Structures are given as structure tokens and as C-alpha cells.
Amino acid sequence: MRSAGVLASILGFDYLGFNRLPEGAVGVHMFRNIIVATDASEASHAALALAIGLARESGGKLVLTTVIDLSTLLALSGYESPYPVDAIKSMRDEGQASLDAGVAAAAKEGVTASAVVGEGDPSDEILRIAKEQQADLICIGTHGRKGLARLFLGSVAEGVLRRAEAPVLVTRPHTP
């Protein structure tokens, strides 16, 4: 089933192979500017795949983003200051490489995409980038952690979902 069919059925429309929903109807064509938050996890790969399908169906574009969480470095470095410059550069380079691969995957499907690397709190940065890019939709993956893991690691997806001005589509990794 095409991605538009999934969204159309969620929204209560019967998707019978037409490319666009009727004008004025809420649906796929309203998602012209889609933010895809990625952390190179399986969950974010699922979000990217879905976003590529939605953008292809709607004629929209993607803005892929990853966020370098400097607080992680602080915790790992034993609260040493300043941050290890090599580690920050490495994180930026890895983030950019991941985004470049996503942009290439989108281009292969005929979808225009760009990339933005943010730095800071992941939820805050994703929301800032979404506002700056005037997002119609934010796609983000979730790891589905529960219990203590969620308590200590938090949930970026939940933070985005609670405060986003644009609709948020949360995905989980594909399971066989």
C-alpha cells in the first residue's frame, strides 16, 4: 500500500489509487514542508521512509535534521570543561554524514531534501528548526522505551509531540 493510502485511511478517506485527495480535503497534499528528525536509529529510518513517501505523494520537500546533544559529552567527560573539540567535530561529521545519506535516499525517490545539523537539547532544537522552516509536519521515530530507561533517557519524541505547533507523526522501527 502506498504511504498516501495509509494516511488517507487514517484520516477516514478511501484511497482507491487517485494521486490527490479532493481540493479542500484534509490530507496528504497539505504536507509540503516536512521535517524529519533523525538520530541514525532504526526508528528514525522508519520515519524517513514514511516521510519520503508522503513528500513524493504530496509534491513536498523534506528537511532532515539531527541534533548534537552536547550534554551527552558533558556526562561522558566527567564534567570536564571545555568540551573535547575532537569529540564535537566527530559528532558533527557523523551527523552530517547520516543526513547526507538521507538526502541521497530522498533524491533517489525523486524527493527534494535538505539537511540541518542542530546543537543543544534535541526536542528544543527540532522544534526550533520546525518553526524556522515553517513545517507542515514533523516526522520522528521513537524507540518505545519504558520504565527506568525512559525515566533516565527521556523521550525526544514525547518532548516534540507535547510542544509542537505543527502536526507530529511518530513512528516505530519496522518489525518483521
C-alpha positions as CSV (number, residue, x, y, z in Angstrom):
1,M,0.0,0.0,0.0
2,R,1.3,3.4,-0.8
3,S,2.0,5.8,2.0
4,A,-0.8,8.1,0.9
5,G,-3.2,5.2,1.3
6,V,-2.1,4.7,4.9
7,L,-2.5,8.4,5.7
8,A,-5.8,8.6,3.8
9,S,-7.2,5.6,5.7
10,I,-6.1,7.1,9.0
11,L,-7.9,10.3,8.1
12,G,-11.0,8.5,7.1
13,F,-10.7,8.7,3.3
14,D,-11.0,5.7,0.9
15,Y,-7.8,5.6,-1.2
16,L,-8.6,4.0,-4.5
17,G,-5.5,4.8,-6.5
18,F,-6.0,8.5,-7.1
19,N,-3.0,10.7,-6.6
20,R,-4.5,13.5,-4.7
21,L,-7.4,13.9,-2.3
22,P,-10.2,16.3,-3.4
23,E,-9.3,20.0,-3.0
24,G,-10.2,21.4,0.4
25,A,-10.0,18.0,2.0
26,V,-7.5,17.4,4.8
27,G,-5.0,15.0,3.6
28,V,-1.6,14.3,2.1
29,H,-1.5,17.4,-0.1
30,M,-1.3,19.7,2.9
31,F,2.2,18.3,3.8
32,R,4.5,20.4,1.6
33,N,7.3,21.1,4.1
34,I,8.2,18.0,6.2
35,I,10.8,18.0,9.0
36,V,12.4,14.6,9.6
37,A,14.2,14.3,12.9
38,T,16.9,11.6,12.7
39,D,19.4,10.0,15.1
40,A,20.5,7.3,12.7
41,S,18.5,4.7,14.6
42,E,16.1,2.1,13.1
43,A,13.2,4.2,14.4
44,S,14.4,7.3,12.6
45,H,15.0,5.2,9.4
46,A,11.3,4.3,9.6
47,A,10.3,7.9,10.0
48,L,12.5,8.9,7.0
49,A,11.0,6.2,4.8
50,L,7.5,7.3,5.6
51,A,8.3,11.0,5.1
52,I,9.9,10.2,1.7
53,G,6.6,8.5,0.7
54,L,4.5,11.4,2.0
55,A,6.7,14.0,0.3
56,R,6.6,12.1,-3.0
57,E,2.8,11.8,-2.9
58,S,2.3,15.5,-1.9
59,G,5.0,17.1,-4.0
60,G,6.5,18.3,-0.8
61,K,10.1,18.7,0.3
62,L,12.0,17.3,3.3
63,V,14.3,19.0,5.8
64,L,16.3,16.3,7.6
65,T,17.7,17.2,10.9
66,T,19.9,15.7,13.6
67,V,20.8,17.3,16.8
68,I,24.2,17.1,18.6
69,D,23.4,16.9,22.3
70,L,26.4,18.5,24.0
71,S,25.1,17.4,27.4
72,T,25.9,13.9,26.4
73,L,29.6,14.9,26.0
74,L,29.4,16.6,29.4
75,A,28.2,13.5,31.1
76,L,30.7,11.3,29.3
77,S,33.6,13.5,30.0
78,G,33.1,13.5,33.8
79,Y,32.0,17.2,33.8
80,E,35.3,18.3,32.4
81,S,35.4,21.6,30.7
82,P,35.8,22.7,27.9
83,Y,34.2,20.0,25.7
84,P,36.7,17.9,23.8
85,V,36.9,19.6,20.4
86,D,37.7,16.4,18.6
87,A,34.6,14.7,20.0
88,I,32.3,17.6,19.0
89,K,33.8,17.6,15.5
90,S,33.3,13.8,15.2
91,M,29.7,14.1,16.3
92,R,29.0,16.9,13.8
93,D,30.7,14.9,11.0
94,E,28.8,11.7,11.8
95,G,25.5,13.6,12.0
96,Q,26.2,15.3,8.6
97,A,27.1,12.0,7.0
98,S,23.9,10.5,8.3
99,L,21.9,13.4,6.9
100,D,23.7,13.3,3.6
101,A,22.7,9.6,3.2
102,G,19.1,10.5,4.0
103,V,19.1,13.4,1.4
104,A,20.6,10.9,-1.2
105,A,17.8,8.3,-0.3
106,A,15.2,11.0,-0.8
107,A,16.7,12.2,-4.2
108,K,16.7,8.6,-5.4
109,E,12.9,8.6,-4.9
110,G,12.6,12.0,-6.6
111,V,12.1,14.0,-3.5
112,T,13.9,17.3,-2.8
113,A,15.6,17.3,0.6
114,S,18.0,19.4,2.6
115,A,19.8,18.9,5.9
116,V,20.3,20.9,9.1
117,V,22.5,19.9,12.0
118,G,21.4,21.4,15.3
119,E,23.2,21.6,18.6
120,G,21.6,21.6,22.1
121,D,18.6,19.9,23.6
122,P,17.2,17.6,20.9
123,S,13.5,18.4,21.5
124,D,14.1,22.2,21.7
125,E,16.3,22.1,18.5
126,I,13.8,20.1,16.5
127,L,11.0,22.5,17.4
128,R,13.2,25.5,16.6
129,I,14.1,24.1,13.2
130,A,10.5,23.1,12.5
131,K,9.4,26.7,13.3
132,E,12.2,28.2,11.3
133,Q,11.4,26.0,8.3
134,Q,7.7,26.6,8.6
135,A,7.0,22.8,8.9
136,D,3.6,21.4,7.9
137,L,4.5,18.1,9.5
138,I,7.3,16.7,11.8
139,C,8.2,13.0,11.4
140,I,10.1,11.5,14.2
141,G,10.9,7.9,15.3
142,T,10.5,6.6,18.8
143,H,12.5,3.8,20.5
144,G,9.5,2.9,22.7
145,R,11.5,2.8,25.9
146,K,9.6,2.2,29.1
147,G,10.2,2.3,32.8
148,L,13.6,3.3,34.1
149,A,15.2,3.6,30.6
150,R,12.5,6.2,29.7
151,L,12.9,8.0,33.0
152,F,16.7,8.4,32.7
153,L,16.9,8.7,28.9
154,G,13.8,10.7,28.4
155,S,11.8,10.8,25.2
156,V,12.7,13.3,22.5
157,A,9.6,12.3,20.5
158,E,7.4,13.0,23.5
159,G,9.0,16.4,24.1
160,V,8.4,17.3,20.4
161,L,4.9,15.9,20.4
162,R,3.8,17.9,23.5
163,R,5.1,21.3,22.3
164,A,5.0,21.2,18.5
165,E,2.9,23.8,16.6
166,A,2.8,21.5,13.5
167,P,1.3,18.0,13.4
168,V,3.7,15.3,14.5
169,L,3.9,11.8,13.0
170,V,5.6,9.4,15.4
171,T,6.9,6.1,14.0
172,R,8.4,2.9,15.5
173,P,11.0,0.7,13.9
174,H,9.7,-1.8,11.3
175,T,9.2,-5.2,12.8
176,P,9.1,-8.4,10.8
